[in-house]
Amino acid sequence: MVLVRLLVLSLFHMSLGGSQPTQSSQQASSPPHPAGGQQSPLGTSNLSFPWSRLRLPRYIIPLHYHLLLHPNLTSLSFTGSVQIQIDVQNNTNWVVLHSKGLQISKATIVDQNLAHLSDQVLPVLHNPSHEQIGIFSPRVLSSGQKYFLYIEFGAELSEGFYGFYKSTYRTSTGETRTLASTHFEPTSARMAFPCFDEPSFKANFSVRIRRSPEYISLSNMPVVNTFEVNNGVFEDQFDASVKMSTYLVAFVICDFKSVTATTSSGVQVSIYASPEKWPQTRYALEVAVKMLDFYEEYFNIHYPLPKQDLIAIPDFESGAMENWGLTTYRETSLLFDPLTSSISDKLWVTMVIGHELAHQWFGNLVTMEWWNDIWLNEGFARYMEFISVEATYPDLKVEEYLLHTCFSAVGHDSLNSSRPISSPAENPTQIKQMFDTVSYDKGACVLHMLRHFLTDDVFQRGIVRYLRKYSYRNAHNQDLWDSLANTCSEEDFISGKHCYSSSQASKNAYLFAGEHMDLTAMMNTWILQKGIPLVTVTRKGSHLLLRQDRFLRTVLPSDRLWSTLQQGFLWHIPLTYKTDASSTIHRHLMTTPTDSIHLGEEVSWVKVNTDMTGYYVVHYEDGGWDEITKLLRENHTALSYKDRTHLIHNAFQLVTAGHLSLDKGLDLIGYLQLETHTVPLLEGIGYLEAFYRMTEKRNEFDVISNLGMYILRFFRAVIDRQTWSDRGSVSERRLRSEVLSLACHLKDPPCLERAHESFKDWLQSNGTLNLPTDVADTVFSVGAQDDHGWVSLLHTYNMSLSEAQKSKILFALTCSRDTNKLHRLLELGLEGKVIRSQDLSSLILMVARNPRGHHLTWNFVKKNWDTLVQKFQLGSFCIRNILIGTTGQFSSPEELTEVQHFFESIKEQASQLRAAQVALDNVQKNVRWFQRNLETLRNWLNKQLQ
């Protein structure tokens, strides 16, 4: 039936401004405005908006969009028209769809014979609060029939980062150039063209873009035809897309250059960047080709498009976006400059590309039914970052970062303000907030746990079944569990048969502890309830006694609220453990509040949650932590580096939650002088640095002095081993960056001396000297402490063509102890010229980390709150990061009261933001930490330094 539809559509074509194309391509041409005489509009005075719900009615289904856009990069506006083939499933006079900020100039409907349903232009009613328009047809649209809805519209290019928006870049000669780009996820396609802007309304898209000759245009599909419309205006016609959701549509009009290569299966891969940054695209091209080859093999499904473009957009709020066939990136997420990009920058680019290309299958090919299950997109893509980079770039040691992804999730999930992975979200503000730590990081860690539980092979085969069965469709959580749990043949499964039932338990691919598993029941405990379990382990002879509770860092077991907040929480926990008796990883499924395991032999130690493959915190009662501390001091290599890192993390989380005293945690990391692996070393150093930075903001001068002295003395050998170079393995280079940065922050004389010397050399070279990338931010941070150094760095920031270098310099500028300079940076960020608006939220967080800047930043946020919301939109991750990042520096009751007062003053907005409650939880946690632990820390330090 595709041929019939294409033939019907080719009978007429859509035009803008009355111009007629000289050529057409049947596949890509769009049926523009149907032929017909001048029409007068029908009146709207007797009509009221026909739909009251946020979600669109289901009785009209879009099949194919023919979209024509003509952006004007001088007037910064665009005009357009869209012809949507619709399938009507109930008799109706109304078509309701999304539109936001668009001026609708004309709307008509024709039937399949191209006959107008009215001799007048149809009335268009607007419901701005729901971002919807209703188009009234005086003749009934009949159930079972197909029609063409034609709309002409126009708007200004958006000023922010959503919809069809303008971006600019500056050349080395100082010229400012403009481009237009899109970012639609989750609900902003409606800002570029009227559409059914919900993920389940998948359709095909044929796009045409008009431009002047100095620009190129890009979209999801390749250009199949270009012709001159009239003097100096060209039209690019793009091939018809596969069936996809509106949020994945994309187009860019720019003057960029590209590099191109081809994958082993023939997919053309191109990397686009502004002309002077084009040399920084080579690494991304290599990664993208490798990644596409890897994913085609891993998923056993061909990438369905003929090309994949990756483009670095100068103004871009998030890290990247997975638009099918045209993935868009922040420049720091795609460009790699060997002279100024560090090993961490390289890893970041690799992981982001791995994330976005994973989405071409998870998210694009199979899409969640609704935004409540966005984790099916983002959790999978986050987890596939690790699987793909480990397979394609093993030297980057990406597996060392997975632990920190899970630690990040634990930090959020152990606050009462957390949410279930699958949570209700209806309006755009609620939907934007779903793109958070829970969807990404917890989603990835739960999948990691599931993969280890099922085994790699069963997990991989299950997700291939899932992707094949639901290709070009939408899916729910349950569909994933069915795919992972089914025991029938692939052919039967794809034909629609669900084979997972208790009668087939004996055939099941995985038997756990000798029992048949109900995967849905297990996974619902992780997806449908918030929080993370705490497993308390007690040794009784040859038995392990187990208890599970909800792990909370904001409420102590002694608090009255404790029992209330524990009610109704129960997880099915796939426990793993090791003992000194053998190298075997033992398994046990815990499905009840209390349980016991018979060890069967005498053992001297037990480590639960092997390599932290499970998403749960472990507490060892009755001297259990003393046994662990003894083991680490006497034979730390008996445990893997992941286990050692996990123990350090769990211990200090338990300190915050009131289950373990701070001195026990500090004693545990006493073994670190013996540690040679980067990951546990950095975990221990990270906690000590966090204590230092929090104490630094409270002016507890004796504790600050003693803690700084202790860190420098305890880690002296590690600090002295570091070279000021880019030599060594990825792990060694990462350790170097972190350790030297901390040493200079703690005013270590040898560190400061070397940094001053390097900065002086850099200044004398007029910035032409390339510092070792691993230590550049440390050198710049030290150099930024005097006026001349700070001004020189700001000048270099303004002129640099390397975003990697600029991010290091911006960090250094925020390290100044001069509050006037910090205030100037914030004002420059707000202005958005020297420091782009895209970098404002991270700038605010960096200034807030500075002990001279945390109150300054909070006052800035309060004063400019309305401007910040206007720039970034209320539910965005930028607003979330600003609120949580600035308030997260506070730890006194007075600061808590101040934060509460501010949220009270913006009550209407704060009530819509989960971040407001997260921020309050964080400050309360910090207040209680200091009330319980400051004296312990002071006494412990005095004892160590005697």
N, C-alpha and C positions, 0 to 999 in steps of 0.2 A: 504493500500500500504506500510505500514511501514514494514510488514513482508517480502515483496518482496525485499525491499531495504536492510534489514538486512541480508537476505539470500545471496544477491548479494555480499554485503561487506564481508561476512564471507568466501567467496571463496578464498580470498587471504589476506595476512596480512603484515603489514608494519614492517620493522625491522631496527635497527640501528646497524652498525658494523657487519652485517651478522649473528647476534645471533638469535636463534629461540626460542620462548617461549614454555614451556612444557605444558601449559594449555591455554585455551582461553575461554572467555565468549562471546557468540554471541552478547549480547547487548553492552558490553563495548569494545570488541576487535576492533582494528582499522585495516583497510585495509592498510597495509603498502605498501611498494614499490612493484608494480606489477611484476609478474614473467617475465623474459625475459633475453636475453643474454646481453653481454657488448655492450654499445652503444657509438658511437662517436658523439661529438657535431656538430650540424649544425653551419655554419658560421653566423656572425652577421654583416659582413662588408657592406652588401647592405641594411640593415634594419635601419629605423629611428623610434624613439619612436612614437607610434601610437595615443597618447592621449595628449591633451594640457591643459585640465581643471584640477582644483584642486579636484573637486568631481569626483568619479569614474563613468564610463558609467553604464547605467541601464540595458544593454542587457545581462549581465551575473549575475545570482542570486545564491549565495552560499546556499546550503541546509543543509549540514552536514560536520563538520570538524572532522577528526580523527587525533589527535595530540599526538605525542610522543616526550618527552623531557628528556634529560639526563644532568642535571647540575653537574659540578665537583666543589665542594666547596674547593678544594685545589688549582686548577689552576684558579679558579674563571671564568670559561667559561662554555658554554653549547653547546650541539649539539641537533639537532632535525629533525623531518620530519613531514610533514602534508599532509594528503590526503583530498581534499575538493571535495565533490560532488557538481557539478554546474549544473544549469539549463540555457541553452542557449536560448535566446529569439529573437536574430537576427543572421543571418549568419555572421560569423567572423573568421578571422585567429588568433585573438589576445585575450589573457586574461590579463586584466590590474587589478592589485590589489596593496595593500600597503605593503611596506617593508622599514624598517629604520635601518641601521647599521648592517644588517644581511649579512653574506657571503653565497650566494646561490651556492651550489655545484652541484645540479642536478635538472632538471625539466622535467617531462614527463606528457603526457595526454593519458588516455585510454578511450575507449567508454564503454557503459554498458555491452558489451560482453567481456570486459577486453582486447580488442585488442588495441595495440599501434597505435597511429595515425602517428607515424614516427618511423623508425628503428634507429633514431639518437636522442641523448639528445637534447632537445629543447633549442633554444637561449633565453637568458634572458637579456633584456635591462633594464637599470636603469635610472630613472629620480629623482635624489636626492633632487632637489629643491621642488618637489611635494611629496617626500617620496613614490614613486610608482615604481613598476617593470612591465614590459610587457613581456609576454611569447608568443612566436610565434609558431603557429602550421602550418606546410606546407599543411596539409589537412584542409579544411574548417570545422569549428564547426557548425553544422546545427541547425537552429532554431527549437525549440520544442524538442530537444534531451537533454539528460543528459550525463555528462561525469565526469571522476575523474581526478582532477589535483593533481599531486604528486610532492612535493618539498622537497629537503633535504637542511639543512642550519645549520649554527653555528654562535656564537658570544661570545664576552666577556660579563660576567654579568655587568650590568650598574653600574657606580660609583655614580649616583645621586639617585633620588627618583622615577623615572619613568621606565616603561618597566619591564623587569625581572632583579632585582637589588640585590646586596649583602647588608646584614646588619650584624652587629656584636653586641655582648654583652659581658660583662666581669663578671666572677664569683667572689664570695667573696674571693677566693684564688688567684685572679689576672689573671686567664686564660682567654684568648680571644677566643670566639667561634663564628662561622660563620653560617649564614643561608641565604637562597635565598627566596625572596618574589616578588610579582608583584604589580604594580599599573598602570592601563591602562587608566583610564579616564583622559582626553577625547580622546587622539589620540596616545596612546602608546602601544596598543596591537601589533601594527606593529613592535615594537622593540623586541618582543618575538617570533613571528612567522608570516609568510606572511599571510595576511588576507584581507578581504573586511572590512576595519576598519571605517565604518560609521554606525550610530545607526539604520538606517532603514534596513540594511542587517542582519536581524535576522536569526539565524540558530541554529541547535543542535550541541553540542560539546561532543565528546568522548575523554577523556584525559587519557594518560598513562605517568607515570613518573618513571624514573629509579633513584635509590638512593643506598647508602651504608647502611648497617644494623643499624648503630648507629643513623640514622635519620628516621623521619616519613615524609610522604608527605600528603598534604591536597589540595583539589580542591573544586569546586562548589558542586559536588555530592559525595555520599559516595563511599568508595572503595568497589568493588564487588569481586576482586580477587587480590592476591599477590603471586608471584612466584619468585624463584631465576633464573635469566637469565644465569649467570655464576658465577665464583668465587667471592663472596662478593658483587655482584650487584643484587639488587632486583627490581622488577617492580610492581608498584601498578596500577591496572586498575580501573578506576572510571566509575560509571554508566553514561549512556548518559544523557546529560542535557536536560532541556526544551528548547524551542526556545527562544534565547536571543541575545542581541547585544554583539559585541566583547569586548566592554569596561568593561563588567561585568564578563568576564572570569578571573579566579584567580587560582594561585597555590603557595604553600609555602612548602619549604623543610627545616626542623628544627629539634631540639631535645627537643621540648617543652613538658610540662605536661598539663593535662586538668582536668577540673571538668565537670560533665555531669548531666543533668536532662531532664525530658520529659514534654512537654506541655499537656494540657488537651485533645488535639486532637491527641497526639501521636508523635509530632515532637521532635526529639532528639536535644537538645541544649547543646553545649559544649563551654567552655571558655578556650583558650590556652594562656599560658605565659611561659617565661623562667623558668626553674625549681625552682630557689630560689624566684621568684616572684609569684609562683603558689598560695601561701596562700592569695594573694590579689585579687583572682578571684571570691570569693564567692558572693560578692554583685552584680557583673555584671551578674552572673548566675541567681540570683533571679529576677533582673530587666528584663533580656531578656525573661525569661519564662512568666512573667507577661505581658510584652509588646506584645509578639506574640499572647497570648490569647486575649488581648484587641483588637488588630488589626483584628484578624479573626472575632471577633464579630462586630466590628465597620464597617468594609468593607463588612461583610457578604460574604466573599470569603475565602476559605481555603488557607492557605499557601501551595504552590504547591510542595514543595520539602520535602524529608523525614528528612532532618537535617538542622540545622543552626549553623555554627561554628562562633565564634567571637575570634579573635586572636590579641594579643598586640605585635606589631612589634617594635623593639627597635629604628629603624631609619625610620621615617615616616613624610613626609612633612606636610600633611594636618592633620585634626583632625581624620578622619576616612573615609572609603570607603565601599560602599554598595554592593560589588560583591555578586551575588546571591548565598546564601548558605554558603559563606565564607567571612564575613565582616571583614575588617582589620582596626586596630585602632592604633593610637599613644598610648603609655603606659598610659599617663595621662588621656586619654579619656576612658579607660576600667578598669584600676586597682584602687582599693580602699583599702587603709590601714587605719583601724580605729585609729591607734595610731598617724598617721602623716597627714592624709587627713582631710581637713576642711569641713564644711557643704557646702561651695561653690564648693569644689571639688566633693562632693557627687552629688550635683545637676547637675554639668557639665557631669559627667559620665552617669547619668540617662537620661539627655536630648540628649546626643550624641547617646546612644543606641536607644532611641526613634526615633531619626532622621533616623538612618541607617535602622532600621527595618521598618519604614514607607516606605522607598524606595523599599522594597521588593514588594510592590504593586505599589506605585507611582514612576516610573522610570524603574523598572525591568519588572513587568507584563505589564504595559503600559508605553511606552517610547516616548519621543518627537521625531518627525520626523527628526528634525535637531537641531543643537546646538543653533540656534537663539531663540528657545523656551525652553532653559534649565530651565527656571523658573518653567515650568510644573513639573519638578522633584524637584528642590531645594526649590522653594517657598512653595510647598506643604509639603515637608519633614520638613522644618523649622516650618511651622505652626502646623503640626501634633506633633511636639515635645511638644507644649503647651497643645494640646488636650489630648495627651496620658499620659503625666506626671500628669496633673490635675486629670485624671481619676484613675490612678494607684497609685500615691503617693501624695495625696492631702496635706499631711503635709509639703511638700516641697514648697508650695505656689508659684508654677511656674508662675501663672497668674500675679504675681507682676513684672515679667521680660518681659512680652510681650510689655508693654509700652516702655521699653528701646530698644527693637528690632525696634519698629516703630520710636523712636527718632533717632536711628542710621540711618535709611533709610532717614528721613527728612534731617539730616545733609548732606548727600551725594546728595540728590535729589534737594536741594536748591542751588546747584552750577550749573553754566551754562554748566559745563563739564559733567554733568550727561548724561544718555542715556535712551531710552525707555526700558521697561522690555523685550520686544521682539525686538531684534536688529540684523542686519546682522552680520554674523561672518563666514568667509570662511577658512582662513588658521589657522594652529595650534596656532599661537601666538594670533590671534583674538579670537579663541575659548576659550583658557585658561582664557582670560580676562572676559569672560561671567560669571565666577564663582566669583561673587562680591556681594557687599551690595545690589545692585538693584535686582538681581535674587533671593537672599536669603531673605533679610529683607523686602524690599519693596514688593516682591512677597507674603510673608507671611502676611503683613499688608493689602494688597489689598484683599487677601482671607478672612482675618478677617472681613473686612468691608463688603464683599459680603455675608459672613455667617450671619452676623447680619441683613443685608438687606433682605435676603431671609427667615430667621429663620433657627435655627439649623436643624430642621427636613427636610426641603426642601433641604438644602445644603447637608446634609448627604445622602439623597436618590439620589440626582443628581450625587454625586461623585461615589456612588455605581454603578449607571447606566453607568457612564463613564468607570469605571474600568472593568465592565463586557463586555461592547460592544467592547472595544479595547484591551482585554486581548491578550497577545503575539503579539501585533501589535504596530503600531506607531500612534501618534495623534498630532493634531494641536490645537492652541487656540480655534478655532471655534468648534472643537469637544467637548471641555469642556462646552462651552456656550450652545451648543445644548443639551448636557446631563442635564445641570442644568435647562434648560428652557422647556424641552419637557413635554407634557401633556398627552401622550398616555400611554398605558399599558407597563409594562416592557418587556413582550414577543414581542410586536410589535416593541418596540424600538430596542431590541437586534437583531431582524430579519432585521433591516436596515431601518425601516421607521422613518423618521424625522417628528415629529408631531407638531413642533412649528410653528404656522402661525397665522396671524392676525384673521383669521376666527374662531380660537379657543380661542380667548382672554377670553371669558367668562368662559372657563374651566380652565384657568391658575391657577397654584397653589398659585400664589401670585399676589394680586392686590395692587398696591401702590398708595396711594392718589386717589383711585377710577379710576385709568387709567391703561390700559394695558401697560406692560413694554417691550421695545425692549432691551433685555439683551445684545445682541451683540453690539448694538450701544453704550450702556452705558459702557461696559467693554473695548471696543476699545479705549475709551478716557483715560483709565488707563494703558493699555498695549502697545499701539502703539505710544503714545507721552510721552516725557520725562517730568520730573518736578512734582511739587506738587502745588495744588491750595492754594491760600490765600483767605479766605472768610472774607470780611470786613463787620461788622455788625453795623448798626446805628439805634438807637431807635427813632421813630417818633410817639409819642402818643401810640396808640394801635397797631402800625405796626412795624415790623422789616424790614428795608431796607437792601438788600444784594447785594454785588458786588463780583465777582470773578476775580482774577488776577493770574498770575503765581508768585509763591513766590520765590524770589531770594535774597540770602544773599551777593552776590558779586557786585550787581548794585543797586544804590539808585533810588527811584522814581524821584529824581531831575536830574539824569544823562541823557545825550542825548541818550545813548544806551537803556534806559528803554523801550521806546515805541517799538523799533525794536524787543527787546527780548520778548515782550508780544504778538506780532502778531501771530495769528493763534492758540492760545492756548485756549481751552474750554473743561471743564470737565462736565460730568453728575454726580453731587455730591449728594449722599444720605445723606442729612442733618438730624441731630437729635438735639433736644434742650429740656431743662427743664427750668421751671420757679418756683418761690416761691409759685405759686398758687396751684400746686398739684404735686404729685409724678409721674405723667404721663410723659413718654418719647414721645415727639411729633416728627413727621417725615415729611420731605418735600424733594422732588426731584428737585434739581436746575439744569436746563439744558441750561440756558441762561446767558449772561454776568452779567445782573442785574435782581433782582427779589425782591419780597416783600412777607411777611407773615403777615396775620392778627392774632394777638394774641387773640383777642376776649374778653380780660378782662384786667384790670389794674394790672400790676405786678411791683414788685420793682427790680427784677433782672432776667436776662436771661443768661443761660450758654449753648453755642452752642458746638456741637460735644460731646455728652454725653459719658463719660468714654473713650473718644478718640477711639470709635469704627470706626470712619471715618478717612481716610488718607488725612487730610487737616489741615492747620493752620488757626486759627481764630484771627482776630484783632477787638477789640471793640473801635469804634471811638467816638468822642464827649463826653469824660468823662466816657466812658464805663469801662475803666480800673480802674478809681477811685471808681466806684460802686463795682467792683469785690474786690478791695483792702479793702474797707469798710466791705464788706460781710465776707471776710476771717478773719478780725480782730474781728468782732462782733459775728459771728456764723459760723465758718469754717466747722463744721460738717453738715451744711445744704447741703454741696456738698460731694460726695463720695471721697475716697482717690485718686481714679484714676482721677477724675475731678480736684482735687487740684494739683496733680502732673502735669497734662496736662496744667493747667493755668501757672504754674511756667515755664515749658518748653517753651510754646508759647511766654510768655512775653520776655524771654531772646533771643529767636530766632528773635523776632521782633526788639529787641534792635540792634542786629547785622545787621539786614536788613534796619535799619534806620527808622522804623515806630514808634518806641517808645523810649523815652529817658531812659538812664540807671538808673537814680534815681527813675523813676517810677517802673522799675523792682525790684530794691533793696527795695523800699518801700513795694512792694507786698509781698516779703518774710519776711517782718517784723513780720508777724503773726506766724512764725515758732516756736517761744518760746511756743506757745500754742499747737503745733502739737505733736501728740503721735504716728502717724503711720510712719513706717520706710520709705516707698517709697517717699512720698513728702518731708520728712526730708532730705533724701539722695539726692533728686533732687536739693533742694536749696543749701545744703552744697556743692554738686558737682560743681555748677556754681561758687560759691565763691572760691572753691579750684582751679578751672580752671583759674579764674582771677589772683589768687595768683601765680600760677605756671608760667603763661605767663609773669606777671610783674617781677617775680623773675629773669627771663632770660634777662631782660632789665636793671637791676641794678637801678630801680627807688626806692631807698632805703626808702624814706619817705612813699611811698605808700605800699611797702612790709611790713614795720614795722607796719603801722596803720591797714592794712587789716588783718595781722596775729593777732594783738591785738584784733581787732573787732570780728573775728571769735571765738577766745578763750573766749572772754567775753560773746558774744551773746549765744554761745552754751555751756556755762559753766555747766549748770545743766545737759545737755545731756551727756557731757563728764564724769562728776562726777558720773553719774548713772551706768557707765559701770563697769563690773567686769572682771578680767583677768582670764576668765574661758571659758568652752564650754557649759555653762548652758543656758537654755532658748529656745524659739521657733526659727524656722529658720529665721524669720524676725529680732528677737532680736539679734541673733548671727551675722547676716549680718551687722546690724547697728554697733555692737561692733567692728568688724574688720575694717570697714571704718572709724569710728570716732576716734578710738585710733591710727590708722595709721596716720591720718591727725594731731591729737594733738601732736604726737611725732615729726612729720615733722615740725610743727610750734614751736618746742622747748618748749613745755609746761612742766614746771619743774616737776609736779607730774607724768606725763606720762613718761618722760625720766628717772626719779628716779626708777619707778617700772620696766621699761624695762631693765635698767642696772642691777638691782637686779636679775631679772629672767635670764638674759643672763649669769650673773656670776654663778648662780646655775647650769645652763646648761653646762657651760665650766668645772666646777669642777666635774661634773658627767661624763666627757669625752664623752659627747653627748648621754649618755644613758637615761638621763631625757627626758621624752616626754612633751614638752611644750603644753599648751592648743592650739589646732590647729587654733582657730580663731584669736589668737594674735601672733602666731609663727613668721610670716613674719615681724611684727612690732618689736618684740624682736630682731630678727636677724638683722634687718636694723639698730637699735641703736647699737647693738654689733659690727657691721661691721665698725664703725667709727674709731676704733683704729687698729693699725697694728696687734696686737696679735689676736684680735677678727676676723679680716678679713682673716688672714692666717688659723686660726682654722676652719672657715666656709668653705673656699675653700677646705681644707683637707676633711671635712665631706661630702661636695658635691661630691668629687671624689670617696668616699667609699660607699655612701648611696645606699641602694637597693630600696628606696622609691622615685619614680618620683615626687610624691606630695611634699615631703620634699625638694627635689632638686630644684624644681621650686621656692619654698619660699626662699631658700638660694640664688639662683641665683639673684632673685630680690633684696635681701639684699646686695649682693656684688656690685650691680650696684648703690647702694645709697651712696657709699663712696665719700668723697669730695676730694680724692687724684686722680688727673688726671692720674698719672702713673699707678695706680691700674686699673682705667677704661680702659686705653689703653691696659693693659695686658689682661683684660677680652676679649676685641675685638679681639686681636691676638689669644687667645686661641679658640675663636669661629671660627675664620677663619681656624685655623689648624684642628679643628674638632675631636680632641682626648679627652681631658678632658671635653670640652663642645662640644656636638655633633653639627654637621652642621644643623640638624633639628631645633636646638634652636637658631641659629645665628640671624635670622630675629627678633625674639622677644627680644633677647639680645640687638641688635642694638636699638630697640625702647625703651627699659628700660634705657639704657645709655643716649639716647637722651632726656629723660624726666628729667634727672639730670641737674640742672643749670650749673654744672661744665662740663657736657658732651655733650651738644647739638652741639657745634661747632666741638668738637673733633670727634663726630660720623659722622657729615657731611663730614669732611675731610677724614675720614676713608672710607666712601662710595665712594667718588670721586676717591680716590687713588686705591681702590680695585674693581672698578665697573666691569671690565671684568671678574674677578674671581667670583664675586657674580652672574653675569648672567650665567656663565658657571655652577655654582653649582645649581642654581634654575630655569633656563630657563626664557627667556625674559618676557613672558606673565603671569608668575605665580603670585599667590597671595603673595608669599614671596617678590618678587621684588616690587610689588605694595605697600605692607605694609612698606617696607624699604624706598621707595621714599616719600610716603605720610607722614609716621611717623616721619622721620627726618626733612623734610622741614616744617612740621606742627608746629614745635617749633619756627619758625621764625616770626618776626612781624615788622621788620624795612625795609625801602625802600632799604637800602644797601644789606640786606640779600636777598630781592626779586631779585635784580639785579644779585647777585651771583648765585642764583638758575637758573635764565634765561640763564646766561652764560654757566653753566654746561650743561643744556639741549641743548644749541646750539652746544656744543662740542661733544655731542653724538646724533647729529641731526637724523641720519638714524634710530637709535633705538628709540629715543624719539618720533619720528613721528608715530611709531607703537604702542605707549603706551598711552592709555587713562589716565593712572595714572600720566603722566607728566603734562597734563593739569589740572587734579584734584589738583595736588601739587601746581601749580602756582595759581589756584583759591583760594586755602586755604591760601597761604601766602598773596595774595592781600587782602583777607577778614580780616586777622589778622592786616595787616598794617592799613587798613581803620578803624578797630575797635579802635585801639589805637589813631589814629588821631582824632576820634570823641569823644572817651569816657574817655581817661586818665584823663583829667582835671576834668570831671564830677565826676569820681570815687574819685579823690583826695579831691575835695571839699565836697563830700557827707561823706567821712570818717572823715574829719576834723569836720564836723557838728555833726556826731554821737559820736565822742570821746571828745567833749567839756565838 
